[in-house]
């Protein structure tokens, strides 16, 4: 019965899909697409279904907050391309036996940049920063079905100009009894700008996704498969030419694998085909879109590492930790 309820809610998401259709390249506040957690990054992207999710991932699917958490403080740092630096921190707390809540802050700094006027004169350095503050809540809906919601305040600053916005996210998670099998669905970043840099408002990077994770019966391996950006069926790249239907479908796929070495060590692999299509050079076997990483679970701290290939642009490294305080 509970599974039927979950599937009904999934169908509602698909029906609402047309209401949110957009071109991904025309969105603002794109830093919201960066993963707040090295575990998700190592698995290839924002999977809405995870076994034993850490609360640090609730900005991907707020329903991840439902579980009893081992830790209550999270911090993550990502050394992105160029001088770009991205960090996040989250705090978790149960709420009077009715559910769990969390607060998160995400911050992106674009590094040092030089400002020029229309004639090319050097006007000195300028700064650019993005900030997102998120509050989330999750609880049990029925049986093994859980839901969560969150709201995010967004602020961006560029050379003295500012823009702001607000977004809402929601998610569902269903856990099969007695098995490490979970299915999930999420809607991320449904909202709008409050103020714009040039008074021309653009949509937020909405992402509607569904996913499943399953542990193999006789092997310590979890397989993740997610379909994301369902609200944007025509994912395109700058070099598209005679793209097959299979390729178009794969651009919505995220693949991930976790290898479990006992209770303390996990090795992860992930793949984002759309990222691969955007960054591949076509000159050789290209690792663009491939991610890898690991997690270490200690007594009062969990450590996570992720590395994502951006082909000739370089690699992006992310470090994260969860603490009990």
N, C-alpha and C positions, 0 to 999 in steps of 0.2 A: 504493500500500500504506500509506504513512504517513498519507494523508488518511483512509483507512478506519479506521486506528487512532484518529485524532483524533475522527472521528464516533462511534466506539464509546464513547469516553470521554465525549462529550457526552451520549449516551443514558444512560449510567450516572448522570450528574448529574440528569437528568430523573427517573429511577427513584428516586433518593434524595430528590427534592424533597419528597415527602410526609412524610419524616422530620423536616423542618425547618420545616413550615408554621407560620405565626405571624401575628398581627395587628401590622402595623407601628407602630400607635399605642401598643402596649403594650410597646415596647422601651425599654431603658435605654442609656446612653452613646451618645446620638444624635449626638454630635459626630464619631463615627467615619464618618458619612455625608458629612462635608464633604470637598471635594477637596483633596489636598495639593499640587496643581499647577495653575497658572493655565491651562495648555493644556487639561486636562480640563474645567475650569470653563467656558472659552470654548466648548467643543464641546457643552455642555449637560449634562454629568454623567459618571459613571464608565463610560467605554467600555472593554470588556475586549479590544478589538482596536485597535491603533494602529500606523501605519507609522513606523519609526525612533523607538520609544518612548524617552523619557528615563528614567533609573533612578528619578527622583523620583516616578514614577507606580506604583512597584511595590506600594504598598499597595492599589491598585485591582486589579492583576493581577501577582502575583509573577513570572510568566513574562517580564515586561518587562525583567527584569535580564539576560536571556540575551545581548543584543547587546554588541558592543564599544562602549564609551561614550566620547564626546568629552570629557566632564567627569566630575568625581568628587565635587563638593560642590554641594548645592542648598539654597536658602532661599526661603521664600515667606511672604507676609503678606497677610491678608485683613481688611479693615475691614468687619465684618458689621453687621447692623442694631443700632440703639441704641449702647450702649457696648461691645458684644461685639467682641473681637479674637481672631483665630486665626492661628497661625503654625506653620510646619513647617520642619524641616531634615533633610537626608539626606546620608549619606556612602557612596560606592561603592568596591568594591575587587575585582579578580579574585582567585580562590582556586586557586593551584597548577595552573593549566591544566585544572581539572575543572569550573569554573563561575564564577559571579559572585555576590558577596554584597553586602548593603547594610544599613545601620542608619538608622532614622528616628525622629525625635521630633516629636510633634504636641502643641500646647498651646493651650488655649482659656481665655480669661479673660472672665467675664461682666460686668465693670465694677463700678462702685460701686452697692451696693444698701443699703437701709435695713431693719433688722430691727424687727418689732413683736411684742408679746406678744398674748395672746388678747383683752385689753381695748383694744388699739389703742395702747398706750403705745410711744413711740419708744425702742428699746433701742440705738440707734446703728447704725453701718454694719457690714456683713458682706461676706465675700468668697466667691466660688465659682469653682472652677477645674477643668479636666479635663486629663489628661495621658495620652499613649499612647506607649509605646516599642516599636518593631517591628524585628525582625531577619528578613531574607529571603535566600533562595538560589535560584538558577535555573541550569539547564544543559540540554543537548540531550538529548532523549529518543530521537529517531530521525529522520535526514534533516533535513527542514525543520520538524520538530515539536519544540517546547520546552516545558518545564514549570518551575514555580516554586512554592515554599512559603514561608510566613512565620508567625511567632508574635508576638503582641502582648500586652504587659502594660498594663493599664488602671487608672487611678486617678482618682477624683473626690472633691472636697472641697466641702462646702456648709455654711457657718456652723458649723464645728467638727465636722460629721458627715462620715464617709468611706465610700466604697464602692470596691471593686476587682473586677477580673475578668481573664480571659485569653481570647484568641481566636486562632483559626487560620484562615489563608486559603491558597488554592491556585489555580493557574491553568494554562491551556494556551494555546499560541499556535502557529498554523501559517502559514508564509509560502510563498506560491506562487513558484516559481522564475521569475526574469526578469520579474516583475510587481510593482507596488506594490499587491498584494492580500493581505490578511491576515484570518484568522478567529481568534477567541479565545473562551475561556470562563473564568469565574472564580467562585469561591465566597469571599465576603468575610465575615469576622466570625462564623465558626462557633465558638461557645464558650459560656461561662456566667460569671455573677458568682461571685466568691470570697467577697465580703462585700457586704452591702446596707445602705442608709441606715436602713431600718426593719425589717430581717430578713425582708423579703418580696422574694424574688428574682424578677427579670423577665428575659426573653430579650434577647439582644444583637440589634442591627439587622442580621440576616443578609441577604445579598443574593446571589442566584444569577443570573448574567447570561451571555448569549452575544452576540456582535457580529461585524460584518464591516466592513472598510474597503477601498475600491477607488478607484484613480486612473483617471480617464477617459482614454481612449486618445489623444485629440487635444487635450485641454485640461489645463492645469496645475491640476486640481481633484481633491481627494480627498473622497469621500462616505463618511460614517460612519452606520451604523445598528446600534443595539443594543436588545436586549430585556432588561430588568432586572427585579428583584424577582419572579422566577419562583416563588419560594417563598411569595409572598403574592398569590394570584390575585385576591382581592377588594379591590383598592385602592379605598378610599372617602374621600369628603370630607364635611365637615359639612353641605353644602347639596345633597347628592345627591337627585335626584328624576327618575324616568323616564330613567335613564342608558341610552343605546343600547349595543348590543354593541360597535359600532365604537369608541365612546368608551372603554369598558372596556379594549378591546385596546390602544388608543393610549396609555393611562396607563402601560403597560409599555414604551413606546418612547422612545428617545433618538435625536435626529437631530443630525448635525453635518456641517459642510463646512469644508474648508481650501482657500484660494486661494493658490497658490504663485507668488510674484513673484520668480523667480530662486532662488538658493541662500540668500538672506539674510533675506527678508521673507515672512511668512506671515500672512494675515488669516483669522480664524475666526468662524464663526457656529454657534450651537447652540440646541436647543429641547428642553425637558422638559415633556411634555404634562401629566403628573400635577402638577407644580409649578404649571403654568398653571391647572389645575382647582381647586387648593387656594386660589389667591390672586386669581383674577379677580374683578372687581367687578360685571360684568354691565351696567355703565352705558355702556360705550363699547368700541371696539376696544382690547383690553387686551394689553399686551406682557409680561404675567407669564409667566415661564418661558423668555423669550428671553435668550440670552447672545451676547456678541460679544467679540472680543479680537484680539490680534496677537502675533507673535513676531519678534524680531530676533536673527539669528545672527551674532555677531562672532567674532574670532579665538579668544579665550580665555573668552568669556562669552556666554551666551544670555539674553535678556531676554524676559519674557512678561507680558502684561496681559490681564485679563478683567473684564467687567462683566456682571452678571446682574440682570434686572429682577424685583423683588418687588412690582410694581404700586404701589398707594398706600402701601405700607410703605417704599418707597424702592429704592435700588439698592445692590448689594454689589460692591465693588471688590476685586480680588486682583492682587497683583504677585508676580512670581517671577523668580529668576535661577539659572543653572547656571554653575559656575566650574570652571576647571582649576587645581589647586594642586599 
